Amino acid sequence: MTAKVRRIRKAVLPVAGLGTRFLPATKAMPKEMLNVVDRPVIQHVVDEARAAGIEHFVFVTGRNKGVIEDHFDISFELNATLEARGNKAAELKELNDDLLAAGQTSFTRQQSPLGLGHAVWCAREIVGDEPFALLLPDMLHHGATPCLADMMDAYNEHGGNHIAVSPVPDNMTHKYGIVGVADATAKVSQITGMVEKPPQGTAPSNLHITGRYILQPEIFDLLENQERGAGGEIQLTDSMVTMADDPTQPFYAVRFDGEIYDCGSKLGFLTANIAYALDRDDLAADLKAEIAKLI
């Protein structure tokens, strides 16, 4: 076991994207606030992070994202209305359980759409000089144990930097960020290489990066000086590749054993709604019957 690792207290959640793939639904509503069953996508991701022990949530927002901040605040009028009705105790309890405590949230702006790496860099002053988790809200990880919790266990054992990965078909690797690893069958394995969307037939493995990271704070200095990459944006992967060249900054792949739904795509979003609803005792049977009628 690593002699001592600094505890992961903070998580960065980039939520500045425009959600153009969901227009017109996202014209006035942030894509992160679209519901998967009865919880916004962003709430599912926050739930995952809380289950892993995260104490402080840093939201990197953009214009017209104020509703996300409102979601994680007290709604006095709503609470008062539910209390007055007298038969909404369950709904009121759920609202209070979901509420993050005072001082547990910070919001900062990504003023220009310069990519994921730039969004992460925008959180530097709030994160400070400590390791942190990074969760991409579009990607819902649905499994027996929360993805970030598994990553925390791996981090506490090995230290360093960690990236969640999951296998994809070999003929799909060119669509993803892919990692090479020392042991492609292991739950946790040291990363030997990273490449963004490799040409078909050149991928070092079939393990793709799934949108969950634990990173050391040195990544901020690299991002600050990172040249723009694909799409004219500051790419997180480029800075991770540079950092991995430092032998004191090992990277590990943590294999996620579950389903991953890309809620930034229409098909992924719809599939996530079905999968999460089928996990609900109050919905599963009726939903299966309705699906049977439709197909």
C-alpha positions in Angstrom: 0.0 0.0 0.0 1.2 3.5 -0.7 2.6 5.1 2.5 0.2 8.0 2.5 -2.2 9.5 0.1 -4.0 12.8 0.4 -7.8 12.3 0.9 -10.0 13.2 -2.0 -12.5 15.8 -0.7 -13.5 17.8 -3.8 -15.1 16.9 -7.1 -15.2 19.0 -10.3 -18.3 18.8 -12.5 -18.1 20.6 -15.9 -21.6 21.7 -16.8 -21.0 24.6 -19.2 -21.9 22.8 -22.4 -24.7 24.1 -24.6 -26.4 20.7 -25.2 -27.0 21.4 -28.9 -27.8 17.7 -29.5 -30.9 18.1 -27.5 -32.3 21.3 -29.0 -34.9 22.6 -28.7 -35.3 20.9 -25.3 -32.1 22.6 -24.1 -32.9 26.1 -25.4 -34.0 27.3 -22.0 -33.2 24.2 -19.8 -29.6 23.0 -19.3 -29.0 19.4 -20.5 -27.8 18.5 -17.1 -31.2 19.2 -15.7 -33.1 16.8 -18.0 -34.6 14.0 -16.0 -33.6 10.4 -15.9 -36.9 9.1 -14.4 -37.5 11.7 -11.7 -34.0 13.0 -11.0 -32.0 15.4 -13.1 -28.9 13.8 -14.7 -26.7 16.1 -12.6 -28.3 14.8 -9.4 -27.5 11.2 -10.3 -23.9 12.1 -10.7 -23.8 14.1 -7.5 -25.4 11.0 -5.8 -22.5 8.9 -7.1 -19.9 11.3 -5.8 -21.6 11.6 -2.4 -21.6 7.8 -2.0 -17.9 7.9 -2.6 -17.3 10.4 0.2 -17.0 13.7 -1.7 -17.5 16.7 0.5 -17.2 19.7 -1.8 -18.7 20.0 -5.3 -17.2 22.5 -7.8 -19.5 23.2 -10.7 -17.9 24.8 -13.8 -20.9 26.5 -15.4 -21.6 28.8 -18.3 -24.3 31.3 -19.2 -27.9 30.3 -18.6 -27.0 27.6 -16.1 -28.4 29.3 -13.0 -31.1 26.7 -12.6 -28.4 24.2 -11.6 -27.4 26.4 -8.7 -31.1 26.8 -7.8 -31.5 23.0 -7.8 -28.9 22.6 -5.1 -30.3 25.3 -2.9 -33.3 25.4 -0.5 -36.6 26.3 -2.1 -38.5 27.8 0.8 -41.8 28.3 -1.0 -41.8 24.7 -2.2 -41.0 23.3 1.2 -43.6 25.5 2.8 -46.2 24.3 0.3 -45.4 20.6 0.9 -45.5 21.1 4.6 -48.8 22.8 4.4 -50.4 20.1 2.4 -49.7 17.6 5.2 -49.5 14.5 3.0 -46.2 15.2 1.2 -43.8 14.0 3.9 -42.0 11.6 1.5 -41.5 14.2 -1.2 -40.2 16.7 1.4 -37.8 14.2 2.9 -36.4 13.4 -0.5 -35.8 17.1 -1.2 -34.0 17.5 2.1 -31.9 14.4 1.6 -30.8 15.6 -1.8 -29.8 19.0 -0.5 -26.1 19.7 -0.3 -25.0 21.3 3.0 -24.1 25.0 3.2 -20.5 25.5 1.9 -20.5 22.2 0.0 -21.0 23.8 -3.4 -18.9 26.3 -5.4 -19.7 27.7 -8.8 -17.3 29.1 -11.3 -17.7 30.2 -14.9 -16.0 28.9 -18.1 -16.5 32.1 -20.0 -15.4 30.6 -23.4 -16.1 27.1 -24.8 -12.5 26.0 -25.0 -12.9 22.3 -24.2 -12.8 20.0 -21.2 -9.3 20.7 -20.3 -10.1 24.4 -20.1 -13.2 23.7 -18.0 -11.1 21.7 -15.5 -8.5 24.5 -15.4 -11.2 27.0 -14.5 -11.7 25.2 -11.2 -8.0 25.5 -10.2 -8.5 28.3 -7.5 -11.3 26.4 -5.8 -9.6 23.0 -5.8 -6.2 24.4 -4.8 -3.2 22.2 -4.1 -5.0 18.9 -3.5 -6.0 15.8 -5.6 -9.6 15.9 -6.8 -12.2 13.8 -8.6 -13.5 14.8 -12.0 -16.9 13.6 -13.1 -18.4 14.2 -16.6 -22.2 14.7 -15.9 -23.2 13.4 -19.4 -22.0 9.9 -18.5 -24.1 7.9 -16.1 -22.4 4.8 -14.6 -25.0 2.3 -13.6 -23.6 -0.6 -11.6 -23.7 -2.6 -8.4 -21.3 -0.2 -6.7 -20.7 3.5 -7.6 -17.9 3.9 -10.1 -16.2 6.7 -8.1 -16.3 4.6 -4.9 -14.3 1.8 -6.7 -11.9 4.4 -7.9 -11.4 5.8 -4.3 -10.5 2.3 -3.2 -7.9 2.0 -5.9 -6.6 5.5 -5.2 -6.2 4.7 -1.5 -4.3 1.6 -2.4 -2.0 3.0 -5.1 -2.1 6.8 -5.0 -1.3 8.6 -8.2 -3.9 9.3 -10.9 -6.9 7.1 -11.8 -9.1 6.9 -14.9 -12.3 4.8 -15.1 -12.4 2.6 -18.2 -14.7 0.1 -19.8 -14.4 -2.2 -22.8 -15.9 -1.4 -26.1 -16.0 -3.6 -29.3 -12.7 -3.5 -31.2 -14.4 -1.9 -34.2 -15.6 1.1 -32.1 -12.3 2.1 -30.4 -11.8 4.9 -33.0 -14.7 6.8 -31.4 -13.2 7.0 -27.9 -10.3 8.0 -25.8 -8.4 4.7 -25.3 -5.8 3.6 -22.8 -3.2 0.9 -23.0 -2.7 -1.0 -19.8 -0.2 -3.5 -18.3 -3.1 -6.1 -17.7 -6.3 -5.6 -19.7 -8.2 -8.1 -17.6 -7.3 -6.7 -14.2 -9.7 -4.5 -12.1 -6.9 -2.0 -11.6 -3.9 -1.8 -13.9 -1.2 0.7 -14.6 -1.7 2.7 -17.7 1.0 2.4 -20.4 -0.4 4.8 -22.9 -3.4 7.1 -23.8 -4.6 8.1 -27.2 -7.7 10.1 -28.3 -9.8 8.4 -31.0 -7.0 6.2 -32.5 -7.4 5.2 -36.2 -9.0 1.9 -36.6 -6.7 -1.0 -36.0 -4.2 1.0 -34.0 -5.8 1.1 -30.5 -3.5 -0.1 -27.7 -6.6 -1.9 -26.1 -10.3 -1.8 -26.2 -10.6 0.0 -22.9 -12.2 3.4 -23.3 -12.2 6.4 -20.9 -15.6 6.7 -19.4 -15.7 10.1 -17.8 -14.5 9.5 -14.3 -11.1 10.6 -13.1 -9.0 11.2 -9.9 -6.2 13.6 -10.7 -3.3 15.2 -8.9 -3.3 19.0 -8.8 -0.2 19.3 -11.0 -2.6 18.8 -13.9 -3.6 22.5 -13.5 -0.1 23.8 -14.4 0.0 21.6 -17.5 -3.5 22.8 -18.6 -2.5 26.4 -18.2 0.2 26.0 -20.8 -1.5 23.3 -22.9 -1.6 24.1 -26.6 -4.9 23.7 -28.3 -5.5 20.3 -29.7 -8.4 18.7 -31.6 -11.2 21.1 -32.5 -9.1 24.0 -31.4 -9.8 23.1 -27.8 -7.6 22.5 -24.7 -7.8 18.7 -24.4 -7.5 17.1 -21.0 -6.1 14.0 -22.5 -3.1 15.9 -23.9 -2.1 17.2 -20.5 -2.7 13.7 -18.9 -0.3 12.2 -21.5 2.3 14.8 -20.6 1.9 14.2 -16.9 2.1 10.5 -17.3 5.7 10.9 -18.7 6.7 11.9 -15.1 7.6 8.7 -13.3 6.3 10.3 -10.0 2.8 10.6 -11.6 1.6 7.1 -12.4 -1.8 6.6 -14.0 -4.0 3.6 -13.3 -7.0 2.3 -15.1 -10.0 1.3 -12.9 -12.3 -1.0 -14.8 -16.0 -0.3 -14.3 -18.2 -3.4 -14.2 -21.6 -2.0 -15.2 -23.5 -0.1 -17.9 -22.6 3.4 -19.0 -25.1 5.7 -20.6 -24.1 8.7 -22.6 -26.9 11.1 -21.7 -25.4 13.6 -24.1 -26.9 11.5 -26.9 -30.6 10.9 -27.5 -30.3 7.1 -27.6 -28.1 7.0 -24.4 -30.5 9.3 -22.6 -33.6 7.3 -23.5 -31.8 4.0 -22.6 -30.8 5.4 -19.3 -34.4 6.3 -18.5 -35.5 2.8 -19.2 -32.6 1.2 -17.3 -33.1 3.3 -14.2 -36.8 2.9 -14.2 -36.5 -0.9 -14.4 -34.5 -0.7 -11.2 -37.5 0.9 -9.4 -40.0 -1.5 -7.7 -42.7 1.1 -8.2 -42.2 1.3 -11.9 -40.6 -1.8 -13.3 -43.6 -4.1 -13.8 -45.9 -1.5 -15.4 -43.0 -0.2 -17.5 -42.3 -3.7 -18.9 -45.9 -4.0 -19.8 -46.0 -0.7 -21.6 -42.7 -1.5 -23.5 -44.3 -4.8 -24.6 -47.2 -3.0 -26.0 -45.0 -0.6 -27.9 -42.8 -3.2 -29.5 
